[in-house]
Amino acid sequence: MANIKSAEKQHRQSQKRRVRNKASKARMRSAIKAHRSGDAKQKAAGLSAAHSEIDVARRKGILHKNAAARYKSRLARAAAKR
């Protein structure tokens, strides 16, 4: 554990961020899985929801912009195949 007050505070902040980031990533992954497992009628709505969650994660800085674009591209390409 840190001995300096500022380092202790930084550690507390990083723990809070980690929990927040983990929750946001979990929401994103759940939306992607829901889209992949949905039936044909739900695919369009599921794709939109998945794209939205990816965009939120990107805006919050949880995902790199190229990673977000890659996820969205692969989802759209897979949806177009079906």
C-alpha positions in Angstrom: 0.0 0.0 0.0 1.1 3.5 -0.7 2.7 5.6 2.1 2.1 9.1 0.6 -1.4 10.7 0.9 -1.6 11.6 -2.7 -0.7 8.0 -3.7 -3.4 6.7 -1.4 -6.0 9.0 -2.9 -4.9 8.0 -6.4 -5.3 4.3 -5.5 -8.8 5.0 -4.2 -9.7 6.8 -7.4 -8.4 4.1 -9.6 -10.4 1.5 -7.7 -13.6 3.5 -8.3 -12.8 3.9 -11.9 -12.0 0.2 -12.3 -15.5 -0.7 -11.0 -17.2 1.8 -13.2 -15.3 0.7 -16.3 -15.9 -2.9 -15.6 -19.7 -2.3 -15.3 -19.7 -0.4 -18.6 -17.8 -3.1 -20.4 -20.2 -5.7 -19.0 -23.2 -3.7 -20.3 -21.5 -3.5 -23.7 -20.7 -7.2 -23.8 -24.3 -8.1 -22.7 -25.7 -6.0 -25.5 -23.5 -7.7 -28.1 -24.4 -11.2 -26.8 -28.1 -10.3 -26.8 -27.8 -9.1 -30.4 -26.0 -12.3 -31.5 -28.5 -14.6 -29.8 -31.7 -12.7 -30.8 -34.1 -13.8 -33.6 -34.5 -12.1 -36.9 -37.1 -9.5 -35.7 -34.9 -8.5 -32.8 -31.7 -8.3 -34.8 -32.3 -4.7 -36.0 -33.1 -3.4 -32.6 -30.3 -5.5 -31.0 -27.8 -4.1 -33.5 -28.8 -0.6 -32.7 -28.6 -1.2 -28.9 -25.2 -2.9 -29.3 -23.9 0.0 -31.3 -25.2 2.4 -28.7 -23.4 0.6 -25.9 -20.2 0.5 -27.9 -20.5 4.3 -28.5 -21.0 4.9 -24.8 -18.0 2.9 -23.8 -16.0 4.8 -26.5 -17.1 8.2 -25.2 -16.2 7.3 -21.7 -12.7 6.3 -22.8 -13.1 2.6 -22.0 -12.5 1.5 -25.5 -10.0 2.8 -28.1 -11.7 4.4 -31.1 -10.4 1.8 -33.5 -11.5 -1.0 -31.2 -15.0 0.4 -31.1 -15.1 0.8 -34.8 -13.9 -2.8 -35.2 -16.6 -4.1 -32.9 -19.3 -2.2 -34.7 -18.0 -3.2 -38.1 -17.9 -6.9 -37.3 -21.4 -6.8 -35.8 -22.8 -5.0 -38.8 -21.1 -7.4 -41.2 -22.4 -10.5 -39.3 -26.0 -9.0 -39.2 -25.9 -8.4 -43.0 -24.9 -12.1 -43.6 -28.1 -13.3 -41.8 
